[in-house]
Amino acid sequence: MIVRDIIIIGGGAAGFFAAINIAERYPELKVAILERGKVGLQKVKISGGGRCNVTHAEFVPSELVLNYPRGEKELLGPFHQFMTGDTIEWFEKRGVELKIEDDGRMFPITDSSQTIIDCFLNEAQKHKVEIIYNESVKNISLISVKEIENFDCNFKVEGQSGNFICKKLVVATGSNPKIWKLLEELGHRIAHPVPSLFTFNIKDERIIDIPGVVAQNVDVKVVGTDLFSEGPLLITHVGMSAPAILKLSAFGANELANRHYKFQIEINFIKQSFEDCLENLKALKHHLARKIVFKSAQFDLPKRLWHKLVLASNIDLEIRWADLNRQQMENLSNQLTQAVFQVDGKSTFKEEFVTAGGVHLKEVNFKTFESKLHKNLFFAGEVINVDAVTGGFNFQNAWTGAYLVSKAI
Ligand SMILES: Cc1cc2nc3c(=O)[nH]c(=O)nc-3n(C[C@H](O)[C@H](O)[C@H](O)COP(=O)(O)OP(=O)(O)OC[C@H]3O[C@@H](n4cnc5c(N)ncnc54)[C@H](O)[C@@H]3O)c2cc1C
């Protein structure tokens, strides 16, 4: 039986951040990470396309939480304790400088996730965190007796190589169904896991053969629901992607799973009402009378998308603005402001994905990230039913939770 003060299950982003902060705060405690892989931090390694999008330059907690479809309410308090500014400072103090990109995403200036991994491994070594690899945890149980004289143990953790006992246990295993099962056996409710952050598969004449085209600012809604988002939209080889779509996939993760990823979306490519657009088209009919509609893209739309929408409006290639009839103008206004597309399936976004689901939010004390069911049991990272849109927010959740665990311990 191996005895440690603190055991952390999972050597990922949250597990390392918790371990380092605990060991730094309480050098007298014996802290061990049990990691099932032969190395840890594998998601950090591949994150952000190998650059690791560490956090996001959003410094107002009430704004930051808006990026969390699950966890918005619960993270507000924690973000007042530790958020983006603290993350930047934490890394800076340990020699890792972060930079902000135009869209607010923050990366190490080296543009390499290895910088973050090296920082964590150095800090862990400096503060004598023990990291036990190839240690897949098979069981967790509560122990009520004093297993060892003068050492109040609360948990027994069965690993690959043997059993561990500890006073305090931190579960930071990400989206691992086996661990969720063990937590259920300890009485915790687990919100059913479903994928979040995915792109929409769409087969439609209007987007075929134009991958790479970006509409800079669109409104998208899922027909028959309240799901709505706005932002850039990218046409891909298999459908649509970019923030307008990814946000919908995150905020609609459960709803879209219930629909088996078959649903309709309505896109307003120009953020105008049908009526306003029609008025504008009437004015263009007058101003551009001799010009060919197909060739004169409007509303800042990319030419290739304009071509597709014009053809979908039954407007032939050679038609001039002056010759448009009322029906064609209505068709065009319809395509520009309320174009309906059928989604049939989903794809992963740049291999990045997160899982919605996990330990029920009502069963976690968000001041400490301690279980409300079992004292001395803590959670951090994706194991809880918290997830975010893309942009560095998922890691920020891991850092914040792990930091508050270290404080509470
Ligand atoms: C390709 C990709 C790119 C991403 N890029 C970004 C990004 O740039 N920015 C961002 O904010 N988010 C990104 N994310 C999301 C982000 O990686 C996760 O939200 C984050 O890693 C969650 O941290 P975590 O510590 O909770 O879980 P993880 O990082 O998944 O770590 C969990 C650890 O627990 C270990 N473990 C699991 N079960 C056991 C067990 N039974 N016994 C022992 N160990 C176990 C695992 O091996 C793993 O090492 C990305 C995700 C993917 C898939």
The ligand as a Gaussian input file, in Angstrom:
#p B3LYP/6-31G(d) Opt

LIG

0 1
 C       -6.932000      18.322000     -30.477000
 C       -7.390000      19.201000     -29.353000
 C       -6.948000      20.503000     -29.297000
 C       -7.353000      21.330000     -28.255000
 N       -6.871000      22.596000     -28.223000
 C       -7.246000      23.409000     -27.209000
 C       -6.697000      24.711000     -27.098000
 O       -5.819000      25.121000     -27.869000
 N       -7.141000      25.507000     -26.079000
 C       -8.064000      25.071000     -25.158000
 O       -8.430000      25.836000     -24.273000
 N       -8.558000      23.819000     -25.215000
 C       -8.161000      22.987000     -26.204000
 N       -8.653000      21.720000     -26.244000
 C       -9.476000      21.242000     -25.103000
 C       -8.498000      20.936000     -23.918000
 O       -7.450000      20.136000     -24.406000
 C       -9.218000      20.238000     -22.766000
 O      -10.309000      20.989000     -22.345000
 C       -8.235000      20.073000     -21.587000
 O       -7.153000      19.269000     -21.975000
 C       -8.929000      19.453000     -20.391000
 O       -7.943000      19.250000     -19.394000
 P       -8.108000      18.076000     -18.333000
 O       -6.873000      18.071000     -17.517000
 O       -9.407000      18.167000     -17.671000
 O       -8.179000      16.744000     -19.207000
 P       -7.039000      16.078000     -20.084000
 O       -6.116000      17.099000     -20.608000
 O       -7.768000      15.205000     -21.035000
 O       -6.210000      15.191000     -19.069000
 C       -6.759000      14.050000     -18.432000
 C       -5.627000      13.111000     -18.093000
 O       -6.137000      12.076000     -17.280000
 C       -5.550000      10.842000     -17.684000
 N       -6.453000       9.763000     -17.277000
 C       -7.697000       9.510000     -17.742000
 N       -8.212000       8.426000     -17.140000
 C       -7.266000       7.974000     -16.270000
 C       -7.210000       6.869000     -15.375000
 N       -8.214000       6.011000     -15.253000
 N       -6.104000       6.711000     -14.628000
 C       -5.077000       7.580000     -14.730000
 N       -5.060000       8.624000     -15.582000
 C       -6.150000       8.821000     -16.345000
 C       -5.437000      11.001000     -19.194000
 O       -4.509000      10.095000     -19.737000
 C       -5.010000      12.448000     -19.314000
 O       -3.622000      12.602000     -19.287000
 C       -8.261000      20.857000     -27.263000
 C       -8.714000      19.542000     -27.329000
 C       -8.279000      18.712000     -28.351000
 C       -8.768000      17.299000     -28.396000

